[in-house]
Each structure stands twice: as C-alpha cells, then as structure tokens.
C-alpha cells in the first residue's frame, strides 16, 4: 500500500528505484513541482505502483539535487 502523498523515482545512474513519501499535501506538492522542474513530466506508472507517478532521473547530478531538496525540505518540517 502506498501513501497518497508519494511518488516512485528511478535513478538511472545507479539503478536504484525508490518511493518518496511526504506527510502533508503541501510538502507533496512542493516535491512534485521540484521533480517536474528537475526531470520533466512523470513517465508511465509502473506495475508495482500503478496509482502513483513515476519519475526517471538520468544523471547523478539530478539525484544529488533531489537529495539536497529533500534535506532542505526536512529542515523546514516542524518538530
């Protein structure tokens, strides 16, 4: 079962596929907006999680930018 605030991300440079989950709708919307700027529109959903968007990161730089974004977003979360 997946969260309604989640997306699947595949990193082509290392072959890792992961599901990113956010706790709140606002964080989710910020995350999706960032992913669309970074990687473009989502590609076809996978069989594993057909109900969520799938983003394809081609480069290590894209992956590093995503990690930096997630860390910055985590800092903003209230304790």
N, C-alpha and C positions, 0 to 999 in steps of 0.2 A: 504494500500500500504506500502510495506517495502522498506527500503534502500538497495541498492546492497551491502553496507558495514555493514551488520547486521547479527546477529545470535540469535537464541532463546535458552535460558538457563532455565532449570528446577532445582530447589533446593529441593531435596527430604526431607531434614531435616525440612523444614518449609512449603513445599507445594507451594512455590511461583514460578511462571513462568514469565519470563520477556524477552524482546527483547533488546539486546545490539546493539547500533548503533555507528559507527565511522564516522568521517567526511572525512577521507582520506584513500586511499588504503594502504599506509604504516602502519598506525595505525591499520587498519583492519587485515592486515597480521600478525602483532605482536600479536594482540589479539587472533586470531585463533591459532597461534603457541602456545601461552600460554595455551589456553583451551585444546589443544591436549596433552600437557605435563601434565596438571592437571587432565583431565578426560578421555583421550583417544580419539579415533575417534568419530565423531558425530554419533548419532543414527538416525534412520529413521525420516525424516522430519514429522512434524505434519500436520494435515489437515488445521489448521489455517494459517500456513505459509509454504506451500509446497515448495517454491522456496529458502528456506534458511536452513542452517544446524541447528541441534538441539543437544545441549549438556546437559548431565544429570549429575548433581553434587550430590553425595551421602551423603556427610558429611558437617557439619558446618565448619570444617577446610578448605575444598575446597572452600566453599562460601567466607570465610574470606580471603583466598589467592586471590581469584578473585577480591574482593573489594580493597584489597591492591594494586594489579596490576593496576586496573583502576584508582585509585587515583594517583599512580606514573606516569601513562601514561598521565593523565590530567595535571600534573605539567609540563611535557615536552612540552605541546602544546604551540605554540606561541600565545601571547595575541592578 
